[in-house]
Amino acid sequence: MKYLANIHNNISNNELYGGKGSKLITMANLGINVPPGFILNTKSYKTFIKESKYHDKILSSLSQNYTKNEVFTFSKTITDCILNSEIPQAVFLELKKAYQNLKIEFGNELSLAVRSSANIEDSELFSFAGQAETILNNKNLQDIINSLKKCWASLFSPQALLYILYIRNKGKELSLLDIEIAIVIQKMVFSECSGVLFTANVINNNRDQMLINSTWGLGDAITNNKINPDLIILDKSNGTIISKIIGEKEQLSKANPNSPSTQLITMDEDLRCQCSLNDAYIKKLYLLGLQLEKYLILPQDIEWAIDNDKVYALQSRPITTLK
C-alpha cells in the first residue's frame, strides 16, 4: 500500500513513519510485545495537505516566520484549515481496509489508540515528546478519521509551535515545511497496570540504575501528570530493588464509554495502598529495559502496559534530560 504499513513485519524508517512509529517497528522486529496495528505514513500527510481546499493558505502559513506573541493566532489559522479539510479518497480507502481487517481479527468491540509520530521526534537532540496529540479509545472509523485530523493539526498547536521556537533558539534550523507527521493506529491495551520505565535514574542522573513509575489502569494518568505514581528504583547490573515508594495514585484512568477519550475515577482505597507492580512484573520490565537500551544504545524512556500477564511496549525514545 502507498500510505499504510503494518507495525509488524516491516522496516523502520523515520522519514516515513516518524520517530514513534519507527521505534515500534524496531521493537516488533526484536520480538517485543507491541500492540498490533498499522501506521499511516508521512506521504498521507503530504497528500492531505496537497489536496486540501486550503492548500495555498496552509503552505503560505507554513512558509512564514512567527514570534512567541503570534503563536495562538498562527496556530488557529493552520489548525482550522486542517480540521476543516477532507481526508483524500486514496488515503481513506487504505485506512478503511486496514480498519476492517482489524475488526475481522479482533471483533466489533475493537478499540484503537491513534497516536502522532512526527519525523523530528525521539532523536538524540530533542524528543518532541508530548507536543503532538494521542487520542485513545476510538471505537469506529469516523472516530479514527476525526482523531487523525486532530493529530495532524496538533503538530501546529501553540504548545508544539513554542517548542519549535525553543529548538530554533538553541541554534537548530527547523522549518515548519520540513516537519511531517505519521499516525500510529493500534489496538488499545486496557491495562491492569501501566507506566514509564527509564533505563537510567532521571532523578539523580545515575546511569547504573533504572527508574519505574507505575499505576493501576491506563498510563495517561502518569504521562499527563494527573497522579503521584509508585516509584521503584533498580540496580541496573542485577535488577535488585534499591527502593520502592508507594505513590498515592489518587485516581485511575479508564476508557470513557461515551467518546474517544479516557476518564479519571477515584482510586479504590485498597489499590492506593498497594504497589501496582509485583516482583515478577518488575523483573520483566527490567529485562525489557536492558534489551532496548542494548539495541538502541542510548538510555531509554519506555512507556509500557500490562494486560493478561503480558508486558506491552507502547513506545521507546532516548532520554534527553541526562547530564
Protein Blocks (a to p, Z undefined) as FASTA:
>chain_A
ZZbccfbhpaddfklnommlmmmmmmmmnopacdedddddfklmmmmmmmpmklmmmmmm
mmpccdfklmmmmmmmmmmmmmmpccdfklmmmmmmmmmmmmmmnojkbccddddddfkg
oiakbgogokaccdehiabfklmmmmmmmmmmmmmgfklmmmmmmmmmnopacdfklpcc
ddddddddddfbdcdddfbdfknopakbccddddehjfklmmnopaccddddddfknopa
fbdcddfklaacdddfkbccdddddddfklmmpcfbdfklmmmmmmmmmmmmmmnopacd
dddddeehiacdfbdcddfkbZZ
